[in-house]
């Protein structure tokens, strides 16, 4: 029988407007990537072992921290009757205190950052992150908080981060708000074959994108530095830092990667498919081991894309282990200095896959979930944004800045103005 942990959210007095706006509990402005809890934890339920909070300071964020520790031990949450905040002011005061308390808990146990709201600065959409930096926004939202659930959630978010800012040192604040974007490419043929239009980009367009990033002040980040950042060995990263990743090791990627090796790109290879035809992309040619080794010698970081580019969530534990551990063994046999980093084929992953990846000896893994990565991002769920065949300089700058896809309006406008692409 699975152990459970009782949790209590926070709401308003029964029948009040505040209770109706909260709809049973306060929700974060965006789902926290390191947590599956849909509501902010205000208190623990009856019978929960507070001993799980050993070594942590008392405070408003302690119930959340204990819930994270218990879930890591296999306990599943269930929600009990919520705590009642007397009014909106009391709710926002609670959020502010949670921010201050979260900093103290982080200092006591840095591993909790992945899962705490404290580690989720970059989980919010770019608009919310922008509002957090506007001095007048907090006061305006506090007064307008009860007009809609969205405004209330944003006001609560601002109150939380105001508490964090009060408690954190300059160095801590810099780390909590530091983030980077990862761009992901696949093919560089520029052929735009039917079904490959979104993943195929011409080498010329790629060069223009890199030039646009350089002119806009973006700085490429090497894989070693990113891993050190997630380990806490590097406190923060440049505000316009980004990384280039390329999946699948297609033969047409060799030339563009060799020419851009100075930008610290990362190539993820399906080790058992090198030198063959890609069964997952229309039988296109895959680079050879010799070509991959030459790229590594030129400065391209080489990581794993499993052995056979299979969906890991569809495999048995034994098959999954063969794909993960076997690919890392293949890499180390040919490239002893290869990175212990994985890109999930098709971005396909779940909790079991992430745990298996860690157990196989990897230090980090990339998904295809969109967004930027920060200090609180789970290193086995790193986010990336795809670069498509039709993306021009502005589109790439947008994706590097936000980690998000183009808006639906932008995409519709681009489709109307589409012209034959030059190679």
DODOVO-501314 format. One line per 10 residues: their letters; for each residue y, x negated, z negated of C-alpha. Coordinates in pm, whole numbers, plus 50000, padded with zeros to 5 digits. Layout:
DODOVO-501314
a> Y/X/Z; ...;
end
This chain:
DODOVO-501314
xxxxxxxxxx> 50000/50000/50000; 50342/49864/50098; 50580/49796/49810; 50913/49976/49823; 51257/49909/49685; 51490/50191/49591; 51848/50158/49710; 52159/50369/49652; 52443/50400/49901; 52797/50512/49813;
xxxxxxxxxx> 52960/50843/49901; 53236/51077/49785; 53231/51365/49536; 53007/51655/49648; 53189/51885/49888; 53485/51648/49929; 53632/51534/50259; 53535/51179/50166; 53169/51281/50131; 53179/51457/50468;
xxxxxxxxxx> 53329/51151/50635; 53068/50918/50486; 52776/51148/50577; 52553/51026/50296; 52669/50667/50272; 52907/50397/50393; 52793/50230/50713; 52901/49886/50839; 53126/49889/51147; 52835/49738/51341;
xxxxxxxxxx> 52463/49704/51263; 52412/49377/51081; 52199/49151/51300; 52025/48990/51004; 51942/49317/50833; 51790/49653/50922; 51964/49835/50638; 52173/50115/50791; 52396/50164/50484; 52595/49946/50247;
xxxxxxxxxx> 52397/49899/49925; 52604/50004/49622; 52335/50006/49356; 51961/49961/49306; 51733/50255/49243; 51530/50324/48932; 51256/50076/48852; 51375/49796/49081; 51314/49450/48941; 51653/49298/48870;
xxxxxxxxxx> 51464/48975/48805; 51474/48925/49182; 51839/48838/49129; 51757/48530/48924; 52016/48257/48973; 52271/48493/49126; 52601/48591/48963; 52662/48950/48858; 52894/49150/49080; 52927/49434/49329;
xxxxxxxxxx> 52725/49251/49597; 52430/49167/49370; 52230/49484/49460; 52256/49393/49830; 52139/49038/49760; 51841/49158/49553; 51747/49403/49828; 51747/49117/50080; 51524/48903/49859; 51279/49189/49798;
xxxxxxxxxx> 51261/49275/50168; 51183/48911/50243; 50883/48953/50013; 50762/49252/50213; 50917/49545/50025; 51039/49836/50238; 51360/50017/50139; 51396/50384/50055; 51722/50555/49973; 51777/50739/49648;
xxxxxxxxxx> 52072/50955/49537; 52397/50776/49624; 52662/50647/49389; 52980/50859/49390; 53325/50706/49444; 53599/50921/49294; 53826/50892/49599; 53914/50675/49898; 54107/50428/49682; 53802/50377/49459;
xxxxxxxxxx> 53581/50330/49767; 53809/50064/49915; 53843/49890/49578; 53462/49873/49565; 53453/49721/49915; 53711/49460/49821; 53515/49365/49510; 53196/49341/49718; 53376/49088/49937; 53470/48871/49640;
xxxxxxxxxx> 53124/48904/49487; 52954/48813/49817; 53126/48475/49824; 53000/48393/49474; 52644/48495/49571; 52658/48283/49887; 52758/47981/49683; 52462/48038/49451; 52210/48091/49736; 52330/47992/50086;
xxxxxxxxxx> 52006/48121/50243; 52120/48479/50176; 52402/48452/50430; 52164/48578/50699; 52137/48940/50590; 52448/48975/50376; 52747/49156/50521; 52928/48830/50446; 52741/48663/50733; 52820/48936/50983;
xxxxxxxxxx> 53173/48853/51096; 53063/48823/51460; 52837/49129/51448; 53140/49355/51487; 53284/49432/51834; 53571/49214/51954; 53826/49490/51888; 53731/49503/51521; 53750/49126/51491; 54094/49139/51648;
xxxxxxxxxx> 54214/49408/51403; 54097/49195/51110; 54348/48932/51212; 54649/49168/51227; 54845/49156/50897; 54982/49510/50934; 54646/49666/51022; 54514/49692/50668; 54805/49894/50533; 54810/50131/50830;
xxxxxxxxxx> 54436/50194/50815; 54435/50249/50439; 54681/50535/50489; 54490/50678/50785; 54139/50618/50651; 54050/50982/50588; 54133/51097/50940; 53793/51010/51086; 53462/50838/50997; 53552/50553/51232;
xxxxxxxxxx> 53889/50487/51068; 53731/50506/50724; 53459/50257/50819; 53719/50020/50966; 53937/50046/50655; 53633/49969/50439; 53555/49672/50661; 53909/49539/50624; 53894/49583/50248; 53566/49390/50232;
xxxxxxxxxx> 53701/49098/50434; 54024/49099/50233; 53811/49043/49924; 53621/48763/50100; 53948/48597/50199; 54074/48610/49840; 53762/48441/49703; 53675/48192/49977; 53817/47844/50014; 53976/47741/50344;
xxxxxxxxxx> 53658/47557/50440; 53436/47855/50348; 53656/48097/50539; 53648/47869/50842; 53270/47863/50836; 53233/48238/50790; 53460/48316/51084; 53348/48034/51314; 53140/48141/51613; 53035/48045/51965;
xxxxxxxxxx> 52913/48214/52281; 52601/48125/52479; 52590/48190/52854; 52251/48238/53019; 52171/48172/53385; 51848/48198/53587; 51864/48125/53960; 52117/47913/54155; 52016/47991/54513; 52293/48237/54598;
xxxxxxxxxx> 52049/48425/54822; 52094/48760/54645; 51750/48885/54743; 51686/49252/54665; 51616/49285/54294; 51758/48941/54216; 52129/49013/54265; 52204/49005/53892; 52024/48681/53812; 52106/48473/54120;
xxxxxxxxxx> 52435/48288/54151; 52548/48046/54419; 52605/47681/54318; 52962/47710/54444; 53037/48007/54220; 52876/47823/53928; 53108/47525/53981; 53409/47756/53991; 53303/47920/53666; 53272/47584/53493;
xxxxxxxxxx> 53615/47484/53621; 53767/47808/53491; 53617/47746/53147; 53756/47392/53142; 54104/47500/53250; 54105/47773/52983; 54034/47516/52712; 53669/47598/52647; 53455/47313/52518; 53078/47285/52576;
xxxxxxxxxx> 52865/47248/52265; 52550/47037/52256; 52231/47190/52120; 52206/46934/51838; 52548/47036/51712; 52461/47406/51720; 52145/47347/51519; 52339/47138/51268; 52591/47423/51237; 52318/47673/51153;
xxxxxxxxxx> 52167/47432/50901; 52507/47399/50733; 52548/47032/50820; 52847/47114/51043; 53094/47339/50862; 53256/47505/51162; 53287/47485/51540; 53580/47480/51785; 53734/47821/51844; 53657/47799/52216;
xxxxxxxxxx> 53312/47649/52197; 53035/47767/52425; 52688/47665/52539; 52513/47689/52875; 52147/47792/52886; 51920/47831/53187; 51587/48015/53166; 51275/47986/53384; 51325/47632/53527; 51351/47753/53884;
xxxxxxxxxx> 51354/47476/54144; 51698/47582/54267; 51843/47513/53919; 51764/47141/53932; 52061/47033/54145; 52330/47239/53964; 52196/47128/53626; 52192/46763/53726; 52554/46785/53843; 52666/46961/53522;
xxxxxxxxxx> 52455/46754/53281; 52773/46628/53113; 52834/46980/52980; 52519/46967/52764; 52325/47251/52932; 51992/47367/52791; 51693/47439/53016; 51400/47649/52894; 51073/47585/53076; 50742/47778/53093;
xxxxxxxxxx> 50527/47468/53054; 50208/47594/53221; 50399/47726/53524; 50592/47412/53619; 50532/47315/53981; 50399/47662/54063; 50539/47994/54184; 50714/48225/53940; 50501/48538/53904; 50789/48702/53716;
xxxxxxxxxx> 51055/48640/53986; 50907/48723/54324; 50699/48408/54360; 51002/48175/54371; 50940/47802/54331; 50940/47658/53977; 51059/47303/53914; 50800/47030/53862; 50743/46825/53548; 50894/46525/53723;
xxxxxxxxxx> 51214/46717/53796; 51233/46842/53436; 51183/46489/53305; 51463/46364/53530; 51695/46635/53398; 51610/46536/53041; 51694/46174/53123; 52029/46291/53264; 52120/46465/52937; 51994/46820/52982;
xxxxxxxxxx> 51831/46955/52663; 51482/47086/52737; 51331/47369/52534; 51039/47609/52558; 51009/47935/52750; 50645/47966/52630; 50355/47859/52849; 50313/48144/53098; 50631/48355/53062; 50452/48649/52901;
xxxxxxxxxx> 50605/48920/52681; 50531/48800/52330; 50536/49145/52167; 50246/49252/52391; 50014/48966/52291; 49754/48934/52018; 49836/48692/51733; 49602/48433/51885; 49753/48465/52233; 50102/48450/52087;
xxxxxxxxxx> 50019/48132/51897; 49883/47974/52214; 50200/48060/52406; 50432/47933/52132; 50260/47636/51968; 50089/47540/52293; 50416/47524/52484; 50574/47305/52218; 50271/47073/52233; 50303/47058/52613;
xxxxxxxxxx> 50669/46965/52585; 50618/46698/52323; 50336/46543/52525; 50568/46485/52823; 50907/46476/52644; 50871/46355/52284; 51242/46423/52220; 51233/46780/52353; 51412/47037/52139; 51203/47263/51917;
xxxxxxxxxx> 51398/47562/52049; 51264/47864/52234; 51405/48124/52471; 51197/48441/52441; 51072/48545/52787; 51268/48854/52892; 51435/48831/52551; 51131/49015/52417; 51093/48977/52039; 51040/49161/51714;
xxxxxxxxxx> 51002/49063/51351; 50643/48943/51399; 50740/48734/51703; 51027/48571/51512; 50797/48486/51221; 50535/48344/51460; 50801/48135/51633; 50910/47985/51303; 50547/47921/51204; 50483/47744/51535;
xxxxxxxxxx> 50739/47478/51443; 51052/47592/51624; 51397/47550/51471; 51568/47831/51660; 51516/48086/51937; 51737/48270/52185; 51721/48640/52262; 51903/48825/52540; 52092/49042/52293; 52463/49023/52363;
xxxxxxxxxx> 52718/48886/52121; 52854/48567/51970; 52671/48362/51707; 52806/48268/51367; 52694/48098/51048; 52523/48418/50936; 52334/48477/51262; 51958/48447/51223; 51873/48125/51414; 51559/48298/51546;
xxxxxxxxxx> 51769/48581/51691; 52048/48388/51860; 52247/48600/52103; 52343/48526/52463; 52535/48698/52739; 52401/48694/53094; 52605/48562/53386; 52546/48771/53696; 52565/48686/54063; 52892/48875/54114;
xxxxxxxxxx> 53072/48733/53809; 53394/48555/53895; 53614/48336/53679; 53769/48623/53481; 53430/48777/53406; 53293/48448/53277; 53602/48387/53062; 53565/48736/52916; 53199/48679/52834; 53269/48339/52679;
xxxxxxxxxx> 53549/48485/52467; 53372/48799/52345; 53000/48745/52397; 52998/49095/52544; 52924/49243/52885; 53196/49373/53112; 53318/49721/53033; 53185/50007/53246; 53533/50055/53394; 53554/49687/53491;
xxxxxxxxxx> 53211/49700/53656; 53300/50014/53853; 53621/49850/53975; 53429/49539/54080; 53176/49747/54271; 53453/49922/54464; 53615/49592/54553; 53289/49410/54630; 53296/49178/54927; 53022/48956/55078;
xxx> 52985/48656/54850; 53040/48307/54986; 52766/48052/54922;
end
